[in-house]
Every structure is written in C-alpha cells, then in structure tokens.
Amino acid sequence: MVQKFLVLAAVVAIAWYGFKLFGRLDQQRKQKIARDEEADRKGIADTVQCSVCDAYVAEGAKNNCGKPNCPY
C-alpha cells in the first residue's frame, strides 16, 4: 500500500515539474520571438526622395551625397 502512494507521489511530481519545464521553454520561445521582431523593426526606416539629387534616403539622415545644395 505504501508503495502505491510513493509511485503516485512520484508520478504527480514528474507531471508537476514537467509542466513547469514546458512553461519555461514556452516563455523563452515567446521572448525570443519578441526580441527578433523588435530587432527587425529597428532596421526599417521611412525614406524620402531628395529634391536635388533624386536619391531616396532615410528620413532624418545626416549624410551628404556630395552634390551641391543637397540637404542630406
């Protein structure tokens, strides 16, 4: 009779820690997806066409193309 209780306790413990492990793995997966999506968004910028050289540059860019009167 005692053996049945010990086996039952072991099964319950294994199930409990198994669910905790799967929960942690799922949380880590969701955090990685969120980090990857945030990194993808940081690499995207709106562009505007330069009125002088007709090149498309990132909005608010400080790079000059070298042509006279180029605002970028």
CHARMM-style PDB file with segment names, atoms N, HN, CA, C and O in Angstrom:
ATOM      1  N   MET     1       0.813  -1.191   0.000  1.00  0.00      PROA
ATOM      2  CA  MET     1       0.000   0.000   0.000  1.00  0.00      PROA
ATOM      3  C   MET     1       0.863   1.265   0.000  1.00  0.00      PROA
ATOM      4  O   MET     1       0.550   2.237  -0.687  1.00  0.00      PROA
ATOM      5  N   VAL     2       1.940   1.244   0.767  1.00  0.00      PROA
ATOM      6  HN  VAL     2       2.194   0.454   1.326  1.00  0.00      PROA
ATOM      7  CA  VAL     2       2.833   2.393   0.837  1.00  0.00      PROA
ATOM      8  C   VAL     2       3.514   2.611  -0.514  1.00  0.00      PROA
ATOM      9  O   VAL     2       3.748   3.746  -0.931  1.00  0.00      PROA
ATOM     10  N   GLN     3       3.824   1.515  -1.180  1.00  0.00      PROA
ATOM     11  HN  GLN     3       3.635   0.594  -0.842  1.00  0.00      PROA
ATOM     12  CA  GLN     3       4.476   1.617  -2.484  1.00  0.00      PROA
ATOM     13  C   GLN     3       3.566   2.324  -3.494  1.00  0.00      PROA
ATOM     14  O   GLN     3       4.050   3.091  -4.327  1.00  0.00      PROA
ATOM     15  N   LYS     4       2.278   2.078  -3.428  1.00  0.00      PROA
ATOM     16  HN  LYS     4       1.886   1.456  -2.751  1.00  0.00      PROA
ATOM     17  CA  LYS     4       1.343   2.727  -4.348  1.00  0.00      PROA
ATOM     18  C   LYS     4       1.325   4.236  -4.120  1.00  0.00      PROA
ATOM     19  O   LYS     4       1.264   5.007  -5.078  1.00  0.00      PROA
ATOM     20  N   PHE     5       1.379   4.657  -2.870  1.00  0.00      PROA
ATOM     21  HN  PHE     5       1.429   4.030  -2.092  1.00  0.00      PROA
ATOM     22  CA  PHE     5       1.403   6.092  -2.574  1.00  0.00      PROA
ATOM     23  C   PHE     5       2.711   6.730  -3.048  1.00  0.00      PROA
ATOM     24  O   PHE     5       2.710   7.854  -3.551  1.00  0.00      PROA
ATOM     25  N   LEU     6       3.816   6.014  -2.887  1.00  0.00      PROA
ATOM     26  HN  LEU     6       3.816   5.101  -2.479  1.00  0.00      PROA
ATOM     27  CA  LEU     6       5.099   6.534  -3.345  1.00  0.00      PROA
ATOM     28  C   LEU     6       5.128   6.668  -4.867  1.00  0.00      PROA
ATOM     29  O   LEU     6       5.623   7.662  -5.398  1.00  0.00      PROA
ATOM     30  N   VAL     7       4.603   5.679  -5.553  1.00  0.00      PROA
ATOM     31  HN  VAL     7       4.200   4.872  -5.121  1.00  0.00      PROA
ATOM     32  CA  VAL     7       4.543   5.741  -7.017  1.00  0.00      PROA
ATOM     33  C   VAL     7       3.628   6.880  -7.452  1.00  0.00      PROA
ATOM     34  O   VAL     7       3.956   7.630  -8.372  1.00  0.00      PROA
ATOM     35  N   LEU     8       2.491   7.007  -6.797  1.00  0.00      PROA
ATOM     36  HN  LEU     8       2.224   6.398  -6.050  1.00  0.00      PROA
ATOM     37  CA  LEU     8       1.573   8.096  -7.126  1.00  0.00      PROA
ATOM     38  C   LEU     8       2.229   9.450  -6.882  1.00  0.00      PROA
ATOM     39  O   LEU     8       2.095  10.353  -7.708  1.00  0.00      PROA
ATOM     40  N   ALA     9       2.923   9.608  -5.783  1.00  0.00      PROA
ATOM     41  HN  ALA     9       3.032   8.875  -5.112  1.00  0.00      PROA
ATOM     42  CA  ALA     9       3.617  10.866  -5.488  1.00  0.00      PROA
ATOM     43  C   ALA     9       4.693  11.146  -6.530  1.00  0.00      PROA
ATOM     44  O   ALA     9       4.875  12.293  -6.936  1.00  0.00      PROA
ATOM     45  N   ALA    10       5.405  10.118  -6.966  1.00  0.00      PROA
ATOM     46  HN  ALA    10       5.258   9.185  -6.636  1.00  0.00      PROA
ATOM     47  CA  ALA    10       6.438  10.297  -7.989  1.00  0.00      PROA
ATOM     48  C   ALA    10       5.823  10.724  -9.314  1.00  0.00      PROA
ATOM     49  O   ALA    10       6.363  11.599  -9.992  1.00  0.00      PROA
ATOM     50  N   VAL    11       4.711  10.122  -9.688  1.00  0.00      PROA
ATOM     51  HN  VAL    11       4.273   9.412  -9.137  1.00  0.00      PROA
ATOM     52  CA  VAL    11       4.033  10.484 -10.935  1.00  0.00      PROA
ATOM     53  C   VAL    11       3.544  11.928 -10.879  1.00  0.00      PROA
ATOM     54  O   VAL    11       3.694  12.677 -11.844  1.00  0.00      PROA
ATOM     55  N   VAL    12       2.965  12.311  -9.757  1.00  0.00      PROA
ATOM     56  HN  VAL    12       2.843  11.702  -8.974  1.00  0.00      PROA
ATOM     57  CA  VAL    12       2.479  13.681  -9.602  1.00  0.00      PROA
ATOM     58  C   VAL    12       3.647  14.658  -9.666  1.00  0.00      PROA
ATOM     59  O   VAL    12       3.536  15.703 -10.306  1.00  0.00      PROA
ATOM     60  N   ALA    13       4.766  14.339  -9.014  1.00  0.00      PROA
ATOM     61  HN  ALA    13       4.856  13.490  -8.493  1.00  0.00      PROA
ATOM     62  CA  ALA    13       5.945  15.210  -9.022  1.00  0.00      PROA
ATOM     63  C   ALA    13       6.512  15.340 -10.436  1.00  0.00      PROA
ATOM     64  O   ALA    13       6.871  16.439 -10.859  1.00  0.00      PROA
ATOM     65  N   ILE    14       6.593  14.251 -11.154  1.00  0.00      PROA
ATOM     66  HN  ILE    14       6.301  13.358 -10.810  1.00  0.00      PROA
ATOM     67  CA  ILE    14       7.106  14.294 -12.526  1.00  0.00      PROA
ATOM     68  C   ILE    14       6.199  15.146 -13.407  1.00  0.00      PROA
ATOM     69  O   ILE    14       6.687  15.947 -14.204  1.00  0.00      PROA
ATOM     70  N   ALA    15       4.901  14.984 -13.275  1.00  0.00      PROA
ATOM     71  HN  ALA    15       4.505  14.333 -12.627  1.00  0.00      PROA
ATOM     72  CA  ALA    15       3.962  15.778 -14.065  1.00  0.00      PROA
ATOM     73  C   ALA    15       4.083  17.257 -13.701  1.00  0.00      PROA
ATOM     74  O   ALA    15       4.082  18.109 -14.589  1.00  0.00      PROA
ATOM     75  N   TRP    16       4.188  17.572 -12.419  1.00  0.00      PROA
ATOM     76  HN  TRP    16       4.189  16.880 -11.698  1.00  0.00      PROA
ATOM     77  CA  TRP    16       4.290  18.967 -11.955  1.00  0.00      PROA
ATOM     78  C   TRP    16       5.534  19.640 -12.536  1.00  0.00      PROA
ATOM     79  O   TRP    16       5.445  20.719 -13.123  1.00  0.00      PROA
ATOM     80  N   TYR    17       6.689  19.002 -12.371  1.00  0.00      PROA
ATOM     81  HN  TYR    17       6.761  18.126 -11.895  1.00  0.00      PROA
ATOM     82  CA  TYR    17       7.929  19.594 -12.877  1.00  0.00      PROA
ATOM     83  C   TYR    17       7.986  19.591 -14.400  1.00  0.00      PROA
ATOM     84  O   TYR    17       8.629  20.456 -14.995  1.00  0.00      PROA
ATOM     85  N   GLY    18       7.326  18.634 -15.032  1.00  0.00      PROA
ATOM     86  HN  GLY    18       6.805  17.931 -14.548  1.00  0.00      PROA
ATOM     87  CA  GLY    18       7.253  18.629 -16.497  1.00  0.00      PROA
ATOM     88  C   GLY    18       6.477  19.832 -17.015  1.00  0.00      PROA
ATOM     89  O   GLY    18       6.899  20.475 -17.977  1.00  0.00      PROA
ATOM     90  N   PHE    19       5.350  20.141 -16.390  1.00  0.00      PROA
ATOM     91  HN  PHE    19       5.007  19.619 -15.609  1.00  0.00      PROA
ATOM     92  CA  PHE    19       4.573  21.309 -16.799  1.00  0.00      PROA
ATOM     93  C   PHE    19       5.347  22.602 -16.553  1.00  0.00      PROA
ATOM     94  O   PHE    19       5.278  23.533 -17.355  1.00  0.00      PROA
ATOM     95  N   LYS    20       6.083  22.658 -15.445  1.00  0.00      PROA
ATOM     96  HN  LYS    20       6.139  21.902 -14.793  1.00  0.00      PROA
ATOM     97  CA  LYS    20       6.890  23.850 -15.166  1.00  0.00      PROA
ATOM     98  C   LYS    20       7.972  24.018 -16.233  1.00  0.00      PROA
ATOM     99  O   LYS    20       8.229  25.132 -16.688  1.00  0.00      PROA
ATOM    100  N   LEU    21       8.602  22.919 -16.629  1.00  0.00      PROA
ATOM    101  HN  LEU    21       8.394  22.013 -16.259  1.00  0.00      PROA
ATOM    102  CA  LEU    21       9.650  22.975 -17.650  1.00  0.00      PROA
ATOM    103  C   LEU    21       9.074  23.431 -18.980  1.00  0.00      PROA
ATOM    104  O   LEU    21       9.649  24.303 -19.632  1.00  0.00      PROA
ATOM    105  N   PHE    22       7.956  22.865 -19.392  1.00  0.00      PROA
ATOM    106  HN  PHE    22       7.488  22.157 -18.863  1.00  0.00      PROA
ATOM    107  CA  PHE    22       7.341  23.270 -20.656  1.00  0.00      PROA
ATOM    108  C   PHE    22       6.902  24.722 -20.613  1.00  0.00      PROA
ATOM    109  O   PHE    22       6.994  25.419 -21.624  1.00  0.00      PROA
ATOM    110  N   GLY    23       6.428  25.196 -19.474  1.00  0.00      PROA
ATOM    111  HN  GLY    23       6.353  24.631 -18.653  1.00  0.00      PROA
ATOM    112  CA  GLY    23       6.038  26.594 -19.332  1.00  0.00      PROA
ATOM    113  C   GLY    23       7.226  27.524 -19.500  1.00  0.00      PROA
ATOM    114  O   GLY    23       7.123  28.551 -20.169  1.00  0.00      PROA
ATOM    115  N   ARG    24       8.365  27.168 -18.890  1.00  0.00      PROA
ATOM    116  HN  ARG    24       8.448  26.333 -18.346  1.00  0.00      PROA
ATOM    117  CA  ARG    24       9.577  27.982 -19.030  1.00  0.00      PROA
ATOM    118  C   ARG    24      10.067  27.996 -20.467  1.00  0.00      PROA
ATOM    119  O   ARG    24      10.455  29.046 -20.979  1.00  0.00      PROA
ATOM    120  N   LEU    25      10.054  26.855 -21.116  1.00  0.00      PROA
ATOM    121  HN  LEU    25       9.740  26.002 -20.699  1.00  0.00      PROA
ATOM    122  CA  LEU    25      10.502  26.787 -22.507  1.00  0.00      PROA
ATOM    123  C   LEU    25       9.605  27.627 -23.412  1.00  0.00      PROA
ATOM    124  O   LEU    25      10.095  28.301 -24.317  1.00  0.00      PROA
ATOM    125  N   ASP    26       8.299  27.590 -23.174  1.00  0.00      PROA
ATOM    126  HN  ASP    26       7.900  27.042 -22.438  1.00  0.00      PROA
ATOM    127  CA  ASP    26       7.365  28.384 -23.962  1.00  0.00      PROA
ATOM    128  C   ASP    26       7.595  29.874 -23.736  1.00  0.00      PROA
ATOM    129  O   ASP    26       7.538  30.660 -24.682  1.00  0.00      PROA
ATOM    130  N   GLN    27       7.853  30.266 -22.497  1.00  0.00      PROA
ATOM    131  HN  GLN    27       7.899  29.627 -21.729  1.00  0.00      PROA
ATOM    132  CA  GLN    27       8.108  31.673 -22.188  1.00  0.00      PROA
ATOM    133  C   GLN    27       9.396  32.145 -22.874  1.00  0.00      PROA
ATOM    134  O   GLN    27       9.433  33.251 -23.413  1.00  0.00      PROA
ATOM    135  N   GLN    28      10.438  31.332 -22.860  1.00  0.00      PROA
ATOM    136  HN  GLN    28      10.408  30.434 -22.422  1.00  0.00      PROA
ATOM    137  CA  GLN    28      11.686  31.693 -23.525  1.00  0.00      PROA
ATOM    138  C   GLN    28      11.480  31.830 -25.030  1.00  0.00      PROA
ATOM    139  O   GLN    28      12.038  32.730 -25.658  1.00  0.00      PROA
ATOM    140  N   ARG    29      10.680  30.938 -25.605  1.00  0.00      PROA
ATOM    141  HN  ARG    29      10.226  30.207 -25.095  1.00  0.00      PROA
ATOM    142  CA  ARG    29      10.407  30.996 -27.037  1.00  0.00      PROA
ATOM    143  C   ARG    29       9.688  32.287 -27.390  1.00  0.00      PROA
ATOM    144  O   ARG    29      10.023  32.928 -28.386  1.00  0.00      PROA
ATOM    145  N   LYS    30       8.700  32.680 -26.586  1.00  0.00      PROA
ATOM    146  HN  LYS    30       8.428  32.159 -25.776  1.00  0.00      PROA
ATOM    147  CA  LYS    30       7.956  33.911 -26.839  1.00  0.00      PROA
ATOM    148  C   LYS    30       8.844  35.136 -26.686  1.00  0.00      PROA
ATOM    149  O   LYS    30       8.713  36.091 -27.451  1.00  0.00      PROA
ATOM    150  N   GLN    31       9.749  35.123 -25.705  1.00  0.00      PROA
ATOM    151  HN  GLN    31       9.855  34.347 -25.083  1.00  0.00      PROA
ATOM    152  CA  GLN    31      10.666  36.240 -25.532  1.00  0.00      PROA
ATOM    153  C   GLN    31      11.616  36.356 -26.718  1.00  0.00      PROA
ATOM    154  O   GLN    31      11.922  37.465 -27.155  1.00  0.00      PROA
ATOM    155  N   LYS    32      12.083  35.233 -27.240  1.00  0.00      PROA
ATOM    156  HN  LYS    32      11.834  34.332 -26.885  1.00  0.00      PROA
ATOM    157  CA  LYS    32      12.982  35.261 -28.404  1.00  0.00      PROA
ATOM    158  C   LYS    32      12.259  35.813 -29.619  1.00  0.00      PROA
ATOM    159  O   LYS    32      12.829  36.595 -30.379  1.00  0.00      PROA
ATOM    160  N   ILE    33      11.014  35.417 -29.808  1.00  0.00      PROA
ATOM    161  HN  ILE    33      10.551  34.781 -29.190  1.00  0.00      PROA
ATOM    162  CA  ILE    33      10.231  35.927 -30.933  1.00  0.00      PROA
ATOM    163  C   ILE    33      10.040  37.426 -30.795  1.00  0.00      PROA
ATOM    164  O   ILE    33      10.157  38.155 -31.780  1.00  0.00      PROA
ATOM    165  N   ALA    34       9.749  37.897 -29.597  1.00  0.00      PROA
ATOM    166  HN  ALA    34       9.654  37.305 -28.797  1.00  0.00      PROA
ATOM    167  CA  ALA    34       9.558  39.335 -29.373  1.00  0.00      PROA
ATOM    168  C   ALA    34      10.855  40.098 -29.640  1.00  0.00      PROA
ATOM    169  O   ALA    34      10.822  41.171 -30.243  1.00  0.00      PROA
ATOM    170  N   ARG    35      12.005  39.556 -29.197  1.00  0.00      PROA
ATOM    171  HN  ARG    35      12.031  38.684 -28.707  1.00  0.00      PROA
ATOM    172  CA  ARG    35      13.292  40.223 -29.453  1.00  0.00      PROA
ATOM    173  C   ARG    35      13.595  40.272 -30.942  1.00  0.00      PROA
ATOM    174  O   ARG    35      14.069  41.289 -31.447  1.00  0.00      PROA
ATOM    175  N   ASP    36      13.322  39.175 -31.653  1.00  0.00      PROA
ATOM    176  HN  ASP    36      12.937  38.348 -31.243  1.00  0.00      PROA
ATOM    177  CA  ASP    36      13.578  39.138 -33.091  1.00  0.00      PROA
ATOM    178  C   ASP    36      12.697  40.142 -33.830  1.00  0.00      PROA
ATOM    179  O   ASP    36      13.166  40.821 -34.743  1.00  0.00      PROA
ATOM    180  N   GLU    37      11.426  40.240 -33.445  1.00  0.00      PROA
ATOM    181  HN  GLU    37      11.044  39.688 -32.703  1.00  0.00      PROA
ATOM    182  CA  GLU    37      10.528  41.199 -34.093  1.00  0.00      PROA
ATOM    183  C   GLU    37      10.970  42.627 -33.821  1.00  0.00      PROA
ATOM    184  O   GLU    37      10.889  43.477 -34.708  1.00  0.00      PROA
ATOM    185  N   GLU    38      11.435  42.904 -32.612  1.00  0.00      PROA
ATOM    186  HN  GLU    38      11.501  42.214 -31.892  1.00  0.00      PROA
ATOM    187  CA  GLU    38      11.893  44.249 -32.272  1.00  0.00      PROA
ATOM    188  C   GLU    38      13.154  44.594 -33.058  1.00  0.00      PROA
ATOM    189  O   GLU    38      13.311  45.727 -33.512  1.00  0.00      PROA
ATOM    190  N   ALA    39      14.048  43.629 -33.221  1.00  0.00      PROA
ATOM    191  HN  ALA    39      13.920  42.708 -32.852  1.00  0.00      PROA
ATOM    192  CA  ALA    39      15.267  43.862 -33.994  1.00  0.00      PROA
ATOM    193  C   ALA    39      14.927  44.121 -35.459  1.00  0.00      PROA
ATOM    194  O   ALA    39      15.572  44.947 -36.105  1.00  0.00      PROA
ATOM    195  N   ASP    40      13.928  43.431 -35.985  1.00  0.00      PROA
ATOM    196  HN  ASP    40      13.404  42.760 -35.460  1.00  0.00      PROA
ATOM    197  CA  ASP    40      13.520  43.646 -37.374  1.00  0.00      PROA
ATOM    198  C   ASP    40      12.948  45.044 -37.558  1.00  0.00      PROA
ATOM    199  O   ASP    40      13.202  45.685 -38.579  1.00  0.00      PROA
ATOM    200  N   ARG    41      12.186  45.522 -36.595  1.00  0.00      PROA
ATOM    201  HN  ARG    41      11.980  45.002 -35.767  1.00  0.00      PROA
ATOM    202  CA  ARG    41      11.587  46.850 -36.707  1.00  0.00      PROA
ATOM    203  C   ARG    41      12.643  47.944 -36.650  1.00  0.00      PROA
ATOM    204  O   ARG    41      12.484  48.984 -37.290  1.00  0.00      PROA
ATOM    205  N   LYS    42      13.712  47.733 -35.899  1.00  0.00      PROA
ATOM    206  HN  LYS    42      13.841  46.888 -35.379  1.00  0.00      PROA
ATOM    207  CA  LYS    42      14.750  48.748 -35.778  1.00  0.00      PROA
ATOM    208  C   LYS    42      15.489  48.946 -37.096  1.00  0.00      PROA
ATOM    209  O   LYS    42      16.017  50.032 -37.338  1.00  0.00      PROA
ATOM    210  N   GLY    43      15.544  47.942 -37.946  1.00  0.00      PROA
ATOM    211  HN  GLY    43      15.116  47.060 -37.750  1.00  0.00      PROA
ATOM    212  CA  GLY    43      16.269  48.028 -39.207  1.00  0.00      PROA
ATOM    213  C   GLY    43      15.463  48.689 -40.320  1.00  0.00      PROA
ATOM    214  O   GLY    43      15.989  48.882 -41.416  1.00  0.00      PROA
ATOM    215  N   ILE    44      14.219  49.038 -40.075  1.00  0.00      PROA
ATOM    216  HN  ILE    44      13.792  48.881 -39.184  1.00  0.00      PROA
ATOM    217  CA  ILE    44      13.359  49.612 -41.095  1.00  0.00      PROA
ATOM    218  C   ILE    44      13.218  51.102 -40.839  1.00  0.00      PROA
ATOM    219  O   ILE    44      12.979  51.529 -39.709  1.00  0.00      PROA
ATOM    220  N   ALA    45      13.370  51.896 -41.905  1.00  0.00      PROA
ATOM    221  HN  ALA    45      13.564  51.549 -42.823  1.00  0.00      PROA
ATOM    222  CA  ALA    45      13.215  53.340 -41.768  1.00  0.00      PROA
ATOM    223  C   ALA    45      12.435  53.866 -42.968  1.00  0.00      PROA
ATOM    224  O   ALA    45      12.537  53.324 -44.068  1.00  0.00      PROA
ATOM    225  N   ASP    46      11.667  54.911 -42.754  1.00  0.00      PROA
ATOM    226  HN  ASP    46      11.584  55.351 -41.860  1.00  0.00      PROA
ATOM    227  CA  ASP    46      10.963  55.557 -43.851  1.00  0.00      PROA
ATOM    228  C   ASP    46      11.976  56.321 -44.695  1.00  0.00      PROA
ATOM    229  O   ASP    46      12.955  56.854 -44.173  1.00  0.00      PROA
ATOM    230  N   THR    47      11.735  56.370 -45.991  1.00  0.00      PROA
ATOM    231  HN  THR    47      10.939  55.937 -46.415  1.00  0.00      PROA
ATOM    232  CA  THR    47      12.639  57.089 -46.884  1.00  0.00      PROA
ATOM    233  C   THR    47      11.908  58.236 -47.560  1.00  0.00      PROA
ATOM    234  O   THR    47      10.690  58.214 -47.740  1.00  0.00      PROA
ATOM    235  N   VAL    48      12.694  59.236 -47.927  1.00  0.00      PROA
ATOM    236  HN  VAL    48      13.683  59.254 -47.781  1.00  0.00      PROA
ATOM    237  CA  VAL    48      12.165  60.388 -48.654  1.00  0.00      PROA
ATOM    238  C   VAL    48      13.070  60.620 -49.860  1.00  0.00      PROA
ATOM    239  O   VAL    48      14.253  60.280 -49.838  1.00  0.00      PROA
ATOM    240  N   GLN    49      12.506  61.195 -50.898  1.00  0.00      PROA
ATOM    241  HN  GLN    49      11.545  61.471 -50.917  1.00  0.00      PROA
ATOM    242  CA  GLN    49      13.283  61.468 -52.100  1.00  0.00      PROA
ATOM    243  C   GLN    49      13.900  62.857 -51.993  1.00  0.00      PROA
ATOM    244  O   GLN    49      13.216  63.828 -51.672  1.00  0.00      PROA
ATOM    245  N   CYS    50      15.194  62.939 -52.263  1.00  0.00      PROA
ATOM    246  HN  CYS    50      15.750  62.150 -52.524  1.00  0.00      PROA
ATOM    247  CA  CYS    50      15.909  64.208 -52.221  1.00  0.00      PROA
ATOM    248  C   CYS    50      15.467  65.048 -53.418  1.00  0.00      PROA
ATOM    249  O   CYS    50      15.400  64.559 -54.546  1.00  0.00      PROA
ATOM    250  N   SER    51      15.169  66.316 -53.151  1.00  0.00      PROA
ATOM    251  HN  SER    51      15.224  66.713 -52.235  1.00  0.00      PROA
ATOM    252  CA  SER    51      14.711  67.195 -54.230  1.00  0.00      PROA
ATOM    253  C   SER    51      15.850  67.607 -55.166  1.00  0.00      PROA
ATOM    254  O   SER    51      15.589  68.060 -56.281  1.00  0.00      PROA
ATOM    255  N   VAL    52      17.092  67.460 -54.740  1.00  0.00      PROA
ATOM    256  HN  VAL    52      17.303  67.092 -53.835  1.00  0.00      PROA
ATOM    257  CA  VAL    52      18.239  67.876 -55.550  1.00  0.00      PROA
ATOM    258  C   VAL    52      18.799  66.717 -56.364  1.00  0.00      PROA
ATOM    259  O   VAL    52      18.964  66.822 -57.579  1.00  0.00      PROA
ATOM    260  N   CYS    53      19.087  65.619 -55.690  1.00  0.00      PROA
ATOM    261  HN  CYS    53      18.953  65.533 -54.703  1.00  0.00      PROA
ATOM    262  CA  CYS    53      19.769  64.515 -56.388  1.00  0.00      PROA
ATOM    263  C   CYS    53      18.844  63.345 -56.720  1.00  0.00      PROA
ATOM    264  O   CYS    53      19.298  62.374 -57.325  1.00  0.00      PROA
ATOM    265  N   ASP    54      17.573  63.400 -56.350  1.00  0.00      PROA
ATOM    266  HN  ASP    54      17.203  64.189 -55.859  1.00  0.00      PROA
ATOM    267  CA  ASP    54      16.568  62.374 -56.629  1.00  0.00      PROA
ATOM    268  C   ASP    54      16.885  61.005 -56.014  1.00  0.00      PROA
ATOM    269  O   ASP    54      16.301  59.996 -56.410  1.00  0.00      PROA
ATOM    270  N   ALA    55      17.789  60.973 -55.068  1.00  0.00      PROA
ATOM    271  HN  ALA    55      18.263  61.793 -54.747  1.00  0.00      PROA
ATOM    272  CA  ALA    55      18.096  59.719 -54.382  1.00  0.00      PROA
ATOM    273  C   ALA    55      17.138  59.553 -53.202  1.00  0.00      PROA
ATOM    274  O   ALA    55      16.693  60.539 -52.616  1.00  0.00      PROA
ATOM    275  N   TYR    56      16.829  58.321 -52.863  1.00  0.00      PROA
ATOM    276  HN  TYR    56      17.190  57.520 -53.340  1.00  0.00      PROA
ATOM    277  CA  TYR    56      15.999  58.050 -51.698  1.00  0.00      PROA
ATOM    278  C   TYR    56      16.921  57.819 -50.495  1.00  0.00      PROA
ATOM    279  O   TYR    56      17.821  56.979 -50.535  1.00  0.00      PROA
ATOM    280  N   VAL    57      16.678  58.573 -49.442  1.00  0.00      PROA
ATOM    281  HN  VAL    57      15.947  59.255 -49.410  1.00  0.00      PROA
ATOM    282  CA  VAL    57      17.496  58.469 -48.234  1.00  0.00      PROA
ATOM    283  C   VAL    57      16.579  58.276 -47.035  1.00  0.00      PROA
ATOM    284  O   VAL    57      15.386  58.573 -47.089  1.00  0.00      PROA
ATOM    285  N   ALA    58      17.160  57.773 -45.956  1.00  0.00      PROA
ATOM    286  HN  ALA    58      18.129  57.532 -45.913  1.00  0.00      PROA
ATOM    287  CA  ALA    58      16.379  57.585 -44.741  1.00  0.00      PROA
ATOM    288  C   ALA    58      15.954  58.947 -44.210  1.00  0.00      PROA
ATOM    289  O   ALA    58      16.729  59.904 -44.210  1.00  0.00      PROA
ATOM    290  N   GLU    59      14.711  59.014 -43.758  1.00  0.00      PROA
ATOM    291  HN  GLU    59      14.081  58.237 -43.758  1.00  0.00      PROA
ATOM    292  CA  GLU    59      14.177  60.261 -43.253  1.00  0.00      PROA
ATOM    293  C   GLU    59      14.986  60.693 -42.024  1.00  0.00      PROA
ATOM    294  O   GLU    59      15.172  59.914 -41.089  1.00  0.00      PROA
ATOM    295  N   GLY    60      15.461  61.937 -42.037  1.00  0.00      PROA
ATOM    296  HN  GLY    60      15.310  62.569 -42.797  1.00  0.00      PROA
ATOM    297  CA  GLY    60      16.261  62.452 -40.938  1.00  0.00      PROA
ATOM    298  C   GLY    60      17.726  62.082 -41.041  1.00  0.00      PROA
ATOM    299  O   GLY    60      18.473  62.276 -40.082  1.00  0.00      PROA
ATOM    300  N   ALA    61      18.163  61.551 -42.181  1.00  0.00      PROA
ATOM    301  HN  ALA    61      17.557  61.394 -42.960  1.00  0.00      PROA
ATOM    302  CA  ALA    61      19.567  61.169 -42.339  1.00  0.00      PROA
ATOM    303  C   ALA    61      20.443  62.401 -42.400  1.00  0.00      PROA
ATOM    304  O   ALA    61      20.018  63.458 -42.867  1.00  0.00      PROA
ATOM    305  N   LYS    62      21.674  62.259 -41.924  1.00  0.00      PROA
ATOM    306  HN  LYS    62      22.019  61.401 -41.545  1.00  0.00      PROA
ATOM    307  CA  LYS    62      22.611  63.375 -41.893  1.00  0.00      PROA
ATOM    308  C   LYS    62      23.730  63.214 -42.926  1.00  0.00      PROA
ATOM    309  O   LYS    62      24.708  63.961 -42.888  1.00  0.00      PROA
ATOM    310  N   ASN    63      23.607  62.273 -43.829  1.00  0.00      PROA
ATOM    311  HN  ASN    63      22.813  61.666 -43.860  1.00  0.00      PROA
ATOM    312  CA  ASN    63      24.658  62.024 -44.819  1.00  0.00      PROA
ATOM    313  C   ASN    63      24.468  62.907 -46.039  1.00  0.00      PROA
ATOM    314  O   ASN    63      23.362  63.012 -46.569  1.00  0.00      PROA
ATOM    315  N   ASN    64      25.541  63.541 -46.485  1.00  0.00      PROA
ATOM    316  HN  ASN    64      26.440  63.456 -46.054  1.00  0.00      PROA
ATOM    317  CA  ASN    64      25.526  64.370 -47.673  1.00  0.00      PROA
ATOM    318  C   ASN    64      26.011  63.534 -48.846  1.00  0.00      PROA
ATOM    319  O   ASN    64      27.015  62.830 -48.735  1.00  0.00      PROA
ATOM    320  N   CYS    65      25.301  63.606 -49.974  1.00  0.00      PROA
ATOM    321  HN  CYS    65      24.485  64.177 -50.064  1.00  0.00      PROA
ATOM    322  CA  CYS    65      25.682  62.798 -51.134  1.00  0.00      PROA
ATOM    323  C   CYS    65      26.854  63.418 -51.893  1.00  0.00      PROA
ATOM    324  O   CYS    65      27.441  62.768 -52.757  1.00  0.00      PROA
ATOM    325  N   GLY    66      27.197  64.659 -51.582  1.00  0.00      PROA
ATOM    326  HN  GLY    66      26.720  65.188 -50.880  1.00  0.00      PROA
ATOM    327  CA  GLY    66      28.326  65.304 -52.237  1.00  0.00      PROA
ATOM    328  C   GLY    66      27.920  66.269 -53.330  1.00  0.00      PROA
ATOM    329  O   GLY    66      28.770  67.016 -53.816  1.00  0.00      PROA
ATOM    330  N   LYS    67      26.673  66.289 -53.736  1.00  0.00      PROA
ATOM    331  HN  LYS    67      25.984  65.682 -53.341  1.00  0.00      PROA
ATOM    332  CA  LYS    67      26.211  67.216 -54.759  1.00  0.00      PROA
ATOM    333  C   LYS    67      25.939  68.572 -54.118  1.00  0.00      PROA
ATOM    334  O   LYS    67      25.558  68.637 -52.950  1.00  0.00      PROA
ATOM    335  N   PRO    68      26.130  69.651 -54.866  1.00  0.00      PROA
ATOM    336  CA  PRO    68      25.864  70.970 -54.296  1.00  0.00      PROA
ATOM    337  C   PRO    68      24.390  71.130 -53.915  1.00  0.00      PROA
ATOM    338  O   PRO    68      23.506  70.651 -54.624  1.00  0.00      PROA
ATOM    339  N   ASN    69      24.137  71.795 -52.811  1.00  0.00      PROA
ATOM    340  HN  ASN    69      24.856  72.184 -52.235  1.00  0.00      PROA
ATOM    341  CA  ASN    69      22.799  72.090 -52.298  1.00  0.00      PROA
ATOM    342  C   ASN    69      22.008  70.859 -51.846  1.00  0.00      PROA
ATOM    343  O   ASN    69      20.797  70.950 -51.646  1.00  0.00      PROA
ATOM    344  N   CYS    70      22.649  69.752 -51.689  1.00  0.00      PROA
ATOM    345  HN  CYS    70      23.633  69.678 -51.851  1.00  0.00      PROA
ATOM    346  CA  CYS    70      21.935  68.548 -51.228  1.00  0.00      PROA
ATOM    347  C   CYS    70      21.671  68.695 -49.734  1.00  0.00      PROA
ATOM    348  O   CYS    70      22.608  68.892 -48.960  1.00  0.00      PROA
ATOM    349  N   PRO    71      20.416  68.603 -49.322  1.00  0.00      PROA
ATOM    350  CA  PRO    71      20.117  68.766 -47.889  1.00  0.00      PROA
ATOM    351  C   PRO    71      20.488  67.546 -47.053  1.00  0.00      PROA
ATOM    352  O   PRO    71      20.476  67.606 -45.823  1.00  0.00      PROA
ATOM    353  N   TYR    72      20.813  66.459 -47.708  1.00  0.00      PROA
ATOM    354  HN  TYR    72      20.823  66.411 -48.707  1.00  0.00      PROA
ATOM    355  CA  TYR    72      21.146  65.245 -46.974  1.00  0.00      PROA
ATOM    356  C   TYR    72      22.624  65.049 -47.034  1.00  0.00      PROA
ATOM    357  OT1 TYR    72      23.141  64.079 -46.479  1.00  0.00      PROA
TER     358      TYR     72
END
